Amino acid sequence: MYKGKTILALIPARGGSKGLPRKNIKPLLGKPLIAWTIEQARASGYIDRVVVSTDSRNIANISKRYGADAPFLRPKELARDSSSTIDAIIHALKWLEGRGGSFDYLILLEPTSPLRKKDDADNAIKKLIDQKDAADSLVSVGEVHMENPYITKLIVDGYVRPFITQKSKGIFQRQQLPKAYFPYGVVYASKVDSLKKKLTFYQNRTIPYFIERWQNYEIDDIVDFVCIEAILKHKLKEKIK
């Protein structure tokens, strides 16, 4: 709880994955991938309850072992490749509310984005609630570097074409390009009432939570996994601050 507001942390973790099978429980430096996010959520000083939404009994059991609640199994129709995360969120909220669990804010922590600083969750919660009169939701964003949209290209009829056509006659150097940001799964947060109404974290009053360059990774395939594993090894040596 922060400033009298109750906070639910929801960790979505379906059993199926085409890019990297069973990725949510794949061992990462000695423990299942999802365990990193559960432990980060449980270390929060503000989160009141940590719930994992999954369709897999195995993931549910592992989540409980690391201290999260997994009080239900997500329906199969909400755990397909085409299923949206917001549908899983609304299902979890309805399930909890039907059993007396009411929360003011929801923070979504994706297990495929384990590169969090120890205070990211609390700093995001604090930022959103401190600005509650001006903001309804928050999304973690990392600055895009070499993949800036002004640099990216399209292939049109077999030829390389700019993704964004420059109106200026000048040629931008990379350092001169407008800053662009990509939303990573480090943290999403929203007022629950607003989330149920808008059905997205991208609302009219969504504020950014800026993450550092080394956090700009999330696991979709084995390449991402290897990169994150290497970064974690390095950061653990430094003692993540």
TIROLUM-652613 format. One record per atom (N, C-alpha, C): atom name; x, y, z. Coordinates in Angstrom, 3 decimals, decimal comma, always signed. Example, Ala and Ser with C-alpha at 12.3 -4.5 7.8 and 13.67 -1.06 7.14 Angstrom:
2
site	u	v	w
N	+13,190	-5,690	+7,800
CA	+12,300	-4,500	+7,800
C	+13,200	-3,300	+7,800
N	+12,850	-2,250	+7,080
CA	+13,670	-1,060	+7,140
C	+12,900	+0,030	+7,870
This chain:
241
site	u	v	w
N	+0,842	-1,195	+0,000
CA	+0,000	+0,000	+0,000
C	+0,875	+1,241	+0,000
N	+0,444	+2,226	-0,765
CA	+1,166	+3,496	-0,808
C	+0,138	+4,611	-0,779
N	+0,289	+5,515	+0,193
CA	-0,630	+6,637	+0,379
C	-2,086	+6,177	+0,442
N	-2,294	+5,050	+1,105
CA	-3,639	+4,535	+1,296
C	-4,211	+3,785	+0,110
N	-3,446	+3,627	-0,952
CA	-3,926	+2,945	-2,151
C	-3,458	+1,490	-2,170
N	-4,392	+0,577	-2,403
CA	-4,044	-0,842	-2,462
C	-3,549	-1,192	-3,858
N	-2,545	-2,071	-3,919
CA	-1,847	-2,338	-5,181
C	-1,721	-3,838	-5,424
N	-2,184	-4,250	-6,591
CA	-2,066	-5,638	-7,024
C	-0,967	-5,746	-8,073
N	-0,059	-6,690	-7,878
CA	+0,930	-7,010	-8,914
C	+0,450	-8,261	-9,627
N	+0,302	-8,176	-10,939
CA	-0,125	-9,320	-11,727
C	+1,002	-9,725	-12,671
N	+1,322	-11,014	-12,670
CA	+2,380	-11,554	-13,518
C	+1,745	-12,536	-14,496
N	+1,662	-12,173	-15,786
CA	+1,051	-13,076	-16,765
C	+2,062	-14,094	-17,274
N	+1,680	-15,374	-17,277
CA	+2,643	-16,406	-17,672
C	+1,910	-17,622	-18,233
N	+1,592	-17,559	-19,495
CA	+0,914	-18,715	-20,086
C	+1,914	-19,822	-20,386
N	+1,397	-21,036	-20,523
CA	+2,279	-22,184	-20,698
C	+2,846	-22,321	-22,091
N	+2,100	-21,880	-23,102
CA	+2,558	-22,040	-24,474
C	+3,469	-20,923	-24,925
N	+4,435	-21,264	-25,763
CA	+5,335	-20,263	-26,348
C	+6,006	-20,880	-27,556
N	+5,851	-20,237	-28,706
CA	+6,446	-20,772	-29,931
C	+7,909	-20,365	-30,084
N	+8,232	-19,114	-29,738
CA	+9,590	-18,622	-29,919
C	+10,609	-19,343	-29,064
N	+10,230	-19,618	-27,830
CA	+11,098	-20,322	-26,891
C	+10,199	-21,161	-25,985
N	+10,028	-22,443	-26,304
CA	+9,110	-23,288	-25,541
C	+9,397	-23,281	-24,040
N	+8,315	-23,204	-23,249
CA	+8,376	-23,247	-21,778
C	+9,285	-22,154	-21,208
N	+9,324	-21,005	-21,905
CA	+10,285	-19,969	-21,520
C	+10,041	-19,421	-20,121
N	+8,805	-19,372	-19,663
CA	+8,536	-18,773	-18,355
C	+9,119	-19,554	-17,190
N	+9,418	-20,830	-17,428
CA	+10,033	-21,625	-16,358
C	+11,409	-22,154	-16,764
N	+11,933	-21,654	-17,869
CA	+13,280	-22,054	-18,301
C	+14,297	-21,572	-17,266
N	+15,218	-22,430	-16,832
CA	+16,206	-22,025	-15,818
C	+17,069	-20,860	-16,286
N	+17,145	-19,844	-15,453
CA	+17,974	-18,673	-15,726
C	+18,861	-18,430	-14,510
N	+20,132	-18,718	-14,652
CA	+21,097	-18,581	-13,556
C	+20,604	-19,288	-12,289
N	+20,109	-20,492	-12,475
CA	+19,806	-21,326	-11,324
C	+18,378	-21,321	-10,822
N	+17,505	-20,529	-11,420
CA	+16,103	-20,568	-11,012
C	+15,213	-20,258	-12,203
N	+13,957	-20,674	-12,139
CA	+13,058	-20,452	-13,278
C	+12,940	-18,973	-13,611
N	+12,789	-18,675	-14,895
CA	+12,678	-17,287	-15,342
C	+11,640	-16,512	-14,535
N	+10,462	-17,096	-14,334
CA	+9,394	-16,376	-13,641
C	+9,760	-16,044	-12,195
N	+10,648	-16,819	-11,596
CA	+11,027	-16,592	-10,201
C	+11,676	-15,224	-10,006
N	+12,417	-14,753	-11,025
CA	+13,062	-13,445	-10,915
C	+12,024	-12,341	-10,718
N	+10,961	-12,397	-11,497
CA	+9,926	-11,363	-11,399
C	+9,121	-11,500	-10,117
N	+8,832	-12,730	-9,707
CA	+8,108	-12,931	-8,448
C	+8,898	-12,355	-7,282
N	+10,178	-12,651	-7,231
CA	+11,006	-12,154	-6,131
C	+11,122	-10,636	-6,149
N	+11,179	-10,050	-7,338
CA	+11,217	-8,586	-7,444
C	+9,918	-7,972	-6,923
N	+8,793	-8,584	-7,244
CA	+7,498	-8,077	-6,781
C	+7,357	-8,236	-5,271
N	+7,805	-9,351	-4,754
CA	+7,688	-9,604	-3,313
C	+8,613	-8,703	-2,497
N	+9,652	-8,187	-3,139
CA	+10,574	-7,294	-2,447
C	+10,036	-5,870	-2,357
N	+8,926	-5,602	-3,035
CA	+8,339	-4,259	-3,035
C	+7,833	-3,878	-1,647
N	+7,954	-2,598	-1,353
CA	+7,417	-2,095	-0,093
C	+5,980	-1,627	-0,218
N	+5,445	-1,617	-1,449
CA	+4,114	-1,065	-1,688
C	+3,093	-2,077	-2,186
N	+3,540	-3,137	-2,844
CA	+2,618	-4,113	-3,426
C	+1,948	-4,926	-2,332
N	+0,624	-5,023	-2,407
CA	-0,142	-5,743	-1,387
C	-0,305	-7,227	-1,691
N	-0,370	-7,571	-2,972
CA	-0,555	-8,979	-3,327
C	+0,093	-9,241	-4,672
N	+0,748	-10,392	-4,783
CA	+1,406	-10,803	-6,024
C	+0,677	-12,026	-6,566
N	+0,074	-11,880	-7,736
CA	-0,726	-12,954	-8,326
C	-0,170	-13,313	-9,704
N	-0,053	-14,602	-9,960
CA	+0,355	-15,094	-11,274
C	-0,887	-15,598	-12,005
N	-1,071	-15,125	-13,230
CA	-2,155	-15,601	-14,087
C	-1,567	-16,554	-15,115
N	-1,916	-17,822	-15,008
CA	-1,379	-18,827	-15,916
C	-2,419	-19,900	-16,212
N	-2,251	-20,560	-17,340
CA	-3,100	-21,697	-17,687
C	-2,405	-23,014	-17,366
N	-1,182	-22,934	-16,851
CA	-0,362	-24,115	-16,602
C	-0,281	-24,436	-15,104
N	-0,668	-25,650	-14,752
CA	-0,574	-26,048	-13,341
C	+0,880	-26,105	-12,893
N	+1,781	-26,479	-13,791
CA	+3,199	-26,536	-13,459
C	+3,732	-25,142	-13,132
N	+3,388	-24,152	-13,971
CA	+3,804	-22,779	-13,704
C	+3,190	-22,284	-12,404
N	+1,938	-22,635	-12,161
CA	+1,275	-22,226	-10,922
C	+2,002	-22,787	-9,705
N	+2,380	-24,050	-9,765
CA	+3,069	-24,675	-8,624
C	+4,444	-24,056	-8,395
N	+5,166	-23,788	-9,473
CA	+6,479	-23,156	-9,349
C	+6,331	-21,745	-8,785
N	+5,311	-21,025	-9,238
CA	+5,073	-19,660	-8,758
C	+4,795	-19,659	-7,258
N	+4,006	-20,599	-6,800
CA	+3,708	-20,691	-5,367
C	+4,972	-20,999	-4,568
N	+5,819	-21,824	-5,151
CA	+7,057	-22,190	-4,468
C	+7,933	-20,962	-4,212
N	+7,857	-19,976	-5,113
CA	+8,665	-18,765	-4,964
C	+7,900	-17,618	-4,295
N	+6,708	-17,917	-3,780
CA	+6,029	-16,947	-2,929
C	+4,896	-16,166	-3,538
N	+4,511	-16,468	-4,789
CA	+3,380	-15,773	-5,404
C	+2,090	-16,536	-5,157
N	+0,966	-15,850	-5,303
CA	-0,338	-16,511	-5,307
C	-0,647	-16,941	-6,739
N	-1,214	-18,125	-6,867
CA	-1,723	-18,590	-8,160
C	-3,059	-19,264	-7,857
N	-4,057	-18,460	-7,502
CA	-5,305	-19,003	-6,954
C	-6,259	-19,570	-7,996
N	-5,943	-19,413	-9,281
CA	-6,822	-19,914	-10,337
C	-5,975	-20,277	-11,543
N	-6,549	-21,072	-12,442
CA	-5,924	-21,337	-13,728
C	-6,677	-20,548	-14,786
N	-5,936	-19,830	-15,598
CA	-6,544	-19,023	-16,643
C	-7,232	-19,934	-17,669
N	-8,446	-19,603	-18,101
CA	-9,131	-20,410	-19,119
C	-8,295	-20,525	-20,392
N	-8,367	-21,677	-21,035
CA	-7,560	-21,934	-22,231
C	-7,798	-20,897	-23,326
N	-9,050	-20,408	-23,429
CA	-9,333	-19,432	-24,485
C	-8,646	-18,098	-24,245
N	-8,125	-17,892	-23,030
CA	-7,387	-16,668	-22,722
C	-5,880	-16,909	-22,697
N	-5,456	-18,072	-23,197
CA	-4,028	-18,416	-23,155
C	-3,514	-18,889	-24,510
N	-4,204	-18,482	-25,564
CA	-3,756	-18,831	-26,906
C	-2,750	-17,794	-27,403
N	-2,090	-18,103	-28,528
CA	-1,147	-17,156	-29,125
C	-1,836	-15,849	-29,486
N	-3,111	-15,957	-29,849
CA	-3,857	-14,775	-30,279
C	-4,551	-14,051	-29,120
N	-4,462	-14,605	-27,917
CA	-5,137	-14,003	-26,763
C	-4,428	-12,722	-26,340
N	-5,201	-11,743	-25,895
CA	-4,614	-10,472	-25,466
C	-4,351	-10,479	-23,963
N	-3,310	-9,769	-23,580
CA	-2,981	-9,670	-22,157
C	-4,092	-8,980	-21,381
N	-4,742	-7,988	-21,991
CA	-5,781	-7,259	-21,263
C	-6,939	-8,173	-20,898
N	-7,258	-9,159	-21,748
CA	-8,324	-10,098	-21,413
C	-7,953	-10,928	-20,185
N	-6,681	-11,309	-20,100
CA	-6,217	-12,053	-18,929
C	-6,257	-11,175	-17,679
N	-5,935	-9,896	-17,836
CA	-5,976	-8,969	-16,711
C	-7,404	-8,810	-16,197
N	-8,345	-8,591	-17,096
CA	-9,744	-8,413	-16,699
C	-10,281	-9,686	-16,048
N	-9,893	-10,840	-16,578
CA	-10,303	-12,107	-15,965
C	-9,795	-12,206	-14,528
N	-8,521	-11,857	-14,327
CA	-7,941	-11,924	-12,981
C	-8,638	-10,958	-12,029
N	-8,889	-9,748	-12,491
CA	-9,561	-8,760	-11,638
C	-10,960	-9,229	-11,251
N	-11,700	-9,761	-12,214
CA	-13,056	-10,241	-11,918
C	-13,023	-11,412	-10,952
N	-12,071	-12,307	-11,141
CA	-11,954	-13,467	-10,253
C	-11,662	-13,009	-8,823
N	-10,723	-12,101	-8,683
CA	-10,350	-11,614	-7,351
C	-11,478	-10,796	-6,723
N	-12,109	-9,931	-7,505
CA	-13,196	-9,111	-6,978
C	-14,380	-9,970	-6,543
N	-14,592	-11,082	-7,240
CA	-15,667	-11,997	-6,875
C	-15,427	-12,690	-5,550
N	-14,204	-12,580	-5,048
CA	-13,846	-13,193	-3,771
C	-13,358	-12,143	-2,772
N	-13,812	-10,920	-2,982
CA	-13,532	-9,845	-2,034
C	-12,221	-9,126	-2,225
N	-11,507	-9,407	-3,319
CA	-10,219	-8,750	-3,550
C	-10,372	-7,497	-4,392
N	-10,292	-6,353	-3,765
CA	-10,459	-5,081	-4,461
C	-9,168	-4,267	-4,366
N	-8,753	-3,687	-5,492
CA	-7,495	-2,944	-5,523
C	-7,684	-1,618	-6,251
N	-6,903	-0,620	-5,833
CA	-6,956	+0,698	-6,469
C	-6,070	+0,776	-7,703
N	-4,923	+0,107	-7,628
CA	-3,956	+0,142	-8,737
C	-3,512	-1,276	-9,072
N	-3,208	-1,475	-10,365
CA	-2,641	-2,745	-10,822
C	-1,303	-2,464	-11,488
N	-0,322	-3,264	-11,137
CA	+0,989	-3,176	-11,774
C	+1,251	-4,510	-12,458
N	+1,523	-4,454	-13,757
CA	+1,783	-5,652	-14,540
C	+3,287	-5,805	-14,714
N	+3,796	-6,977	-14,335
CA	+5,223	-7,269	-14,433
C	+5,394	-8,501	-15,316
N	+5,949	-8,312	-16,488
CA	+6,097	-9,426	-17,411
C	+7,333	-10,250	-17,050
N	+7,177	-11,564	-16,898
CA	+8,328	-12,398	-16,512
C	+9,416	-12,438	-17,572
N	+9,065	-12,097	-18,814
CA	+10,056	-12,090	-19,892
C	+10,906	-10,824	-19,902
N	+10,681	-9,941	-18,927
CA	+11,515	-8,737	-18,775
C	+12,082	-8,696	-17,354
N	+13,020	-9,589	-17,047
CA	+13,526	-9,680	-15,675
C	+14,611	-8,670	-15,317
N	+15,018	-7,828	-16,272
CA	+16,109	-6,889	-16,004
C	+15,577	-5,638	-15,307
N	+15,243	-5,812	-14,044
CA	+14,722	-4,694	-13,245
C	+15,715	-4,326	-12,152
N	+15,795	-3,043	-11,872
CA	+16,519	-2,604	-10,695
C	+15,641	-2,891	-9,481
N	+16,246	-3,004	-8,326
CA	+15,504	-3,461	-7,149
C	+14,368	-2,537	-6,761
N	+14,435	-1,262	-7,173
CA	+13,396	-0,321	-6,780
C	+12,522	+0,126	-7,948
N	+12,600	-0,549	-9,085
CA	+11,803	-0,135	-10,248
C	+10,301	-0,190	-9,963
N	+9,839	-1,279	-9,390
CA	+8,403	-1,422	-9,136
C	+7,904	-0,325	-8,206
N	+8,616	-0,112	-7,113
CA	+8,180	+0,904	-6,143
C	+8,301	+2,317	-6,709
N	+9,349	+2,572	-7,473
CA	+9,502	+3,907	-8,063
C	+8,388	+4,196	-9,066
N	+7,995	+3,166	-9,827
CA	+6,907	+3,343	-10,785
C	+5,583	+3,585	-10,065
N	+5,321	+2,810	-9,034
CA	+4,098	+2,984	-8,242
C	+4,055	+4,381	-7,634
N	+5,164	+4,765	-7,047
CA	+5,227	+6,078	-6,404
C	+4,997	+7,196	-7,426
N	+5,622	+7,085	-8,596
CA	+5,482	+8,120	-9,617
C	+4,033	+8,249	-10,065
N	+3,363	+7,124	-10,292
CA	+1,991	+7,171	-10,779
C	+1,030	+7,710	-9,723
N	+1,162	+7,229	-8,497
CA	+0,240	+7,673	-7,441
C	+0,506	+9,122	-7,056
N	+1,771	+9,525	-7,053
CA	+2,086	+10,922	-6,733
C	+1,501	+11,879	-7,779
N	+1,288	+11,361	-8,993
CA	+0,722	+12,190	-10,055
C	-0,715	+11,772	-10,396
N	-1,429	+11,242	-9,408
CA	-2,759	+10,685	-9,661
C	-3,759	+11,697	-10,216
N	-3,558	+12,976	-9,951
CA	-4,479	+13,984	-10,485
C	-4,189	+14,325	-11,943
N	-3,026	+13,922	-12,423
CA	-2,636	+14,245	-13,796
C	-2,407	+13,007	-14,662
N	-2,348	+11,833	-14,042
CA	-2,028	+10,614	-14,791
C	-2,884	+9,447	-14,320
N	-3,220	+8,575	-15,261
CA	-4,026	+7,388	-14,954
C	-3,250	+6,093	-15,139
N	-2,182	+6,137	-15,939
CA	-1,412	+4,924	-16,174
C	+0,042	+5,280	-16,452
N	+0,865	+4,233	-16,451
CA	+2,315	+4,399	-16,617
C	+2,848	+3,225	-17,415
N	+3,836	+3,497	-18,286
CA	+4,455	+2,459	-19,104
C	+5,965	+2,650	-19,076
N	+6,700	+1,563	-18,866
CA	+8,158	+1,654	-18,893
C	+8,635	+1,735	-20,338
N	+9,529	+2,668	-20,604
CA	+10,043	+2,867	-21,961
C	+11,565	+2,996	-21,935
N	+12,181	+2,425	-22,963
CA	+13,625	+2,543	-23,122
C	+13,940	+3,256	-24,416
N	+14,948	+4,114	-24,392
CA	+15,303	+4,849	-25,599
C	+15,834	+3,892	-26,669
N	+15,304	+4,045	-27,880
CA	+15,756	+3,247	-29,012
C	+17,041	+3,862	-29,554
N	+18,040	+3,011	-29,820
CA	+19,323	+3,523	-30,283
C	+19,526	+3,220	-31,768
N	+20,186	+2,140	-32,087
CA	+20,476	+1,833	-33,491
C	+19,220	+1,505	-34,289
N	+18,118	+1,162	-33,608
CA	+16,880	+0,812	-34,311
C	+15,932	+2,002	-34,406
N	+16,441	+3,213	-34,262
CA	+15,607	+4,399	-34,372
C	+14,794	+4,343	-35,674
N	+13,490	+4,655	-35,634
CA	+12,667	+4,547	-36,845
C	+13,158	+5,394	-38,005
N	+13,916	+6,452	-37,729
CA	+14,449	+7,276	-38,806
C	+15,572	+6,557	-39,563
N	+16,121	+5,511	-38,931
CA	+17,197	+4,752	-39,567
C	+16,651	+3,507	-40,260
N	+15,558	+2,940	-39,746
CA	+15,037	+1,683	-40,278
C	+14,563	+1,832	-41,727
N	+14,534	+0,701	-42,424
CA	+14,220	+0,701	-43,864
C	+13,072	-0,269	-44,176
N	+12,447	-0,032	-45,302
CA	+11,473	-0,947	-45,885
C	+12,061	-1,535	-47,164
N	+11,586	-2,705	-47,547
CA	+11,930	-3,259	-48,850
C	+10,666	-3,171	-49,700
N	+10,694	-2,330	-50,713
CA	+9,535	-2,089	-51,571
C	+9,876	-2,500	-52,999
N	+9,152	-3,487	-53,505
CA	+9,390	-3,987	-54,864
C	+10,845	-4,391	-55,074
N	+11,440	-4,926	-53,992
CA	+12,818	-5,406	-54,086
C	+13,883	-4,360	-53,860
N	+13,472	-3,116	-53,541
CA	+14,432	-2,032	-53,323
C	+14,361	-1,522	-51,878
N	+15,506	-1,074	-51,385
CA	+15,578	-0,526	-50,027
C	+15,036	+0,894	-50,033
N	+14,065	+1,149	-49,155
CA	+13,450	+2,463	-49,061
C	+13,411	+2,903	-47,588
N	+13,449	+4,198	-47,325
CA	+13,370	+4,662	-45,918
C	+11,999	+4,361	-45,314
N	+11,996	+3,965	-44,071
CA	+10,738	+3,731	-43,362
C	+10,026	+5,053	-43,114
N	+10,810	+6,072	-42,776
CA	+10,278	+7,422	-42,593
C	+10,951	+8,326	-43,612
N	+10,159	+8,982	-44,440
CA	+10,700	+9,877	-45,463
C	+11,025	+11,229	-44,860
N	+12,255	+11,654	-45,039
CA	+12,678	+12,935	-44,494
C	+12,188	+14,084	-45,378
N	+11,540	+15,062	-44,781
CA	+11,131	+16,251	-45,527
C	+12,301	+17,218	-45,688
N	+13,229	+17,111	-44,751
CA	+14,392	+17,989	-44,808
C	+15,386	+17,486	-45,850
N	+16,095	+18,409	-46,494
CA	+17,107	+18,025	-47,478
C	+18,384	+17,545	-46,801
N	+18,517	+17,921	-45,527
CA	+19,720	+17,530	-44,817
C	+19,709	+16,060	-44,441
N	+20,874	+15,482	-44,245
CA	+20,988	+14,088	-43,815
C	+21,287	+14,081	-42,323
N	+20,412	+13,424	-41,555
CA	+20,597	+13,368	-40,116
C	+21,738	+12,432	-39,748
N	+22,600	+12,857	-38,873
CA	+23,504	+11,949	-38,195
C	+22,714	+11,277	-37,079
N	+23,133	+10,088	-36,682
CA	+22,389	+9,355	-35,657
C	+22,210	+10,184	-34,398
N	+23,244	+10,935	-34,025
CA	+23,188	+11,734	-32,800
C	+22,188	+12,880	-32,900
N	+21,780	+13,239	-34,121
CA	+20,860	+14,346	-34,319
C	+19,401	+13,907	-34,431
N	+19,172	+12,625	-34,462
CA	+17,814	+12,119	-34,666
C	+16,928	+12,403	-33,450
N	+15,627	+12,591	-33,671
CA	+14,699	+12,735	-32,539
C	+14,732	+11,466	-31,697
N	+14,640	+11,608	-30,393
CA	+14,649	+10,435	-29,530
C	+13,356	+9,647	-29,714
N	+13,496	+8,334	-29,811
CA	+12,349	+7,442	-29,926
C	+12,430	+6,427	-28,786
N	+11,281	+5,944	-28,353
CA	+11,232	+5,040	-27,202
C	+10,394	+3,812	-27,519
N	+10,791	+2,684	-26,914
CA	+10,051	+1,433	-27,086
C	+9,551	+0,988	-25,713
N	+8,313	+0,506	-25,636
CA	+7,787	+0,046	-24,350
C	+8,267	-1,367	-24,033
N	+8,993	-1,502	-22,942
CA	+9,455	-2,814	-22,492
C	+8,629	-3,264	-21,290
N	+8,629	-4,575	-21,029
CA	+7,760	-5,132	-20,000
C	+8,270	-5,022	-18,580
N	+9,181	-4,097	-18,321
CA	+9,687	-3,912	-16,961
C	+8,540	-3,588	-16,009
N	+7,683	-2,644	-16,405
CA	+6,524	-2,307	-15,567
C	+5,468	-1,569	-16,381
N	+4,241	-2,020	-16,203
CA	+3,057	-1,296	-16,655
C	+2,204	-1,090	-15,412
N	+1,550	+0,049	-15,286
CA	+0,719	+0,288	-14,113
C	-0,466	+1,168	-14,486
N	-1,547	+0,996	-13,752
CA	-2,738	+1,793	-14,039
C	-3,675	+1,803	-12,840
N	-4,465	+2,864	-12,756
CA	-5,605	+2,835	-11,855
C	-6,519	+1,720	-12,345
N	-7,037	+0,914	-11,441
CA	-7,859	-0,213	-11,848
C	-9,119	+0,251	-12,563
N	-9,793	+1,248	-12,039
CA	-11,025	+1,738	-12,672
C	-10,766	+2,205	-14,102
N	-9,666	+2,903	-14,301
CA	-9,319	+3,403	-15,626
C	-8,962	+2,258	-16,570
N	-8,261	+1,263	-16,056
CA	-7,863	+0,118	-16,869
C	-9,078	-0,676	-17,339
N	-10,045	-0,858	-16,457
CA	-11,257	-1,595	-16,830
C	-12,096	-0,828	-17,845
N	-12,002	+0,468	-17,803
CA	-12,765	+1,299	-18,736
C	-12,075	+1,393	-20,102
N	-10,776	+1,626	-20,103
CA	-10,036	+1,840	-21,351
C	-9,547	+0,534	-21,991
N	-9,382	-0,512	-21,165
CA	-8,911	-1,818	-21,643
C	-7,536	-1,739	-22,304
N	-6,702	-0,848	-21,795
CA	-5,324	-0,715	-22,269
C	-4,547	+0,122	-21,260
N	-3,223	-0,081	-21,240
CA	-2,375	+0,774	-20,409
C	-2,070	+2,088	-21,130
N	-2,317	+2,124	-22,459
CA	-2,069	+3,330	-23,240
C	-3,334	+4,176	-23,257
N	-3,438	+5,044	-22,298
CA	-4,624	+5,855	-22,104
C	-4,332	+7,313	-22,455
N	-5,292	+8,168	-22,271
CA	-5,084	+9,588	-22,612
C	-4,055	+10,248	-21,703
N	-3,936	+9,717	-20,489
CA	-3,010	+10,320	-19,513
C	-2,014	+9,258	-19,036
N	-1,239	+8,752	-19,990
CA	-0,216	+7,747	-19,683
C	+1,148	+8,420	-19,592
N	+1,838	+8,195	-18,490
CA	+3,153	+8,811	-18,299
C	+4,255	+7,759	-18,470
N	+5,466	+8,197	-18,837
CA	+6,557	+7,247	-19,041
C	+7,326	+6,953	-17,756
N	+7,834	+5,735	-17,690
CA	+8,811	+5,382	-16,664
C	+10,069	+4,975	-17,419
N	+11,101	+5,791	-17,340
CA	+12,299	+5,580	-18,146
C	+13,208	+4,525	-17,525
N	+13,618	+3,565	-18,359
CA	+14,555	+2,533	-17,910
C	+15,907	+2,759	-18,578
N	+16,925	+2,078	-18,086
CA	+18,277	+2,263	-18,601
C	+18,546	+1,352	-19,802
N	+19,605	+1,666	-20,525
CA	+19,941	+0,944	-21,761
C	+20,041	-0,560	-21,537
N	+20,659	-0,989	-20,441
CA	+20,852	-2,422	-20,227
C	+19,550	-3,169	-19,940
N	+18,472	-2,427	-19,709
CA	+17,179	-3,051	-19,444
C	+16,331	-3,224	-20,705
N	+16,851	-2,768	-21,844
CA	+16,076	-2,783	-23,096
C	+16,062	-4,156	-23,768
N	+15,663	-5,173	-23,016
CA	+15,578	-6,526	-23,559
C	+14,367	-7,232	-22,972
N	+13,705	-8,038	-23,787
CA	+12,683	-8,947	-23,267
C	+12,754	-10,234	-24,069
N	+12,413	-11,329	-23,443
CA	+12,670	-12,645	-24,019
C	+11,536	-13,104	-24,926
N	+11,872	-13,225	-26,213
CA	+10,967	-13,827	-27,191
C	+11,567	-15,110	-27,764
N	+12,897	-15,165	-27,805
CA	+13,550	-16,347	-28,374
C	+14,869	-16,596	-27,643
N	+15,609	-17,595	-28,099
CA	+16,829	-18,003	-27,412
C	+17,905	-16,925	-27,468
N	+17,924	-16,119	-28,522
CA	+18,907	-15,039	-28,607
C	+18,678	-14,034	-27,476
N	+17,422	-13,648	-27,275
CA	+17,091	-12,736	-26,178
C	+17,483	-13,350	-24,839
N	+17,216	-14,638	-24,692
CA	+17,513	-15,324	-23,429
C	+19,006	-15,283	-23,119
N	+19,815	-15,567	-24,127
CA	+21,270	-15,563	-23,940
C	+21,758	-14,162	-23,585
N	+21,205	-13,143	-24,251
CA	+21,604	-11,761	-23,961
C	+21,263	-11,388	-22,518
N	+20,042	-11,711	-22,096
CA	+19,616	-11,367	-20,744
C	+20,425	-12,128	-19,706
N	+20,726	-13,381	-19,990
CA	+21,534	-14,166	-19,064
C	+22,911	-13,530	-18,879
N	+23,508	-13,079	-19,972
CA	+24,826	-12,443	-19,902
C	+24,761	-11,127	-19,122
N	+23,715	-10,340	-19,360
CA	+23,564	-9,066	-18,645
C	+23,371	-9,309	-17,156
N	+22,531	-10,295	-16,813
CA	+22,303	-10,603	-15,399
C	+23,602	-11,038	-14,710
N	+24,375	-11,862	-15,372
CA	+25,655	-12,293	-14,802
C	+26,526	-11,071	-14,497
N	+26,580	-10,154	-15,455
CA	+27,391	-8,965	-15,290
C	+26,854	-8,085	-14,154
N	+25,546	-7,896	-14,123
CA	+24,953	-7,018	-13,120
C	+25,027	-7,617	-11,726
N	+24,907	-8,921	-11,625
CA	+25,001	-9,555	-10,322
C	+26,400	-9,395	-9,737
N	+27,381	-9,364	-10,616
CA	+28,748	-9,122	-10,160
C	+28,882	-7,714	-9,616
N	+28,146	-6,792	-10,247
CA	+28,196	-5,397	-9,818
C	+27,302	-5,132	-8,609
N	+26,426	-6,113	-8,290
CA	+25,396	-5,923	-7,278
C	+24,436	-4,835	-7,740
N	+23,393	-5,257	-8,461
CA	+22,413	-4,337	-9,046
C	+21,975	-3,312	-8,026
N	+22,039	-2,068	-8,425
CA	+21,682	-0,979	-7,531
C	+20,262	-0,489	-7,828
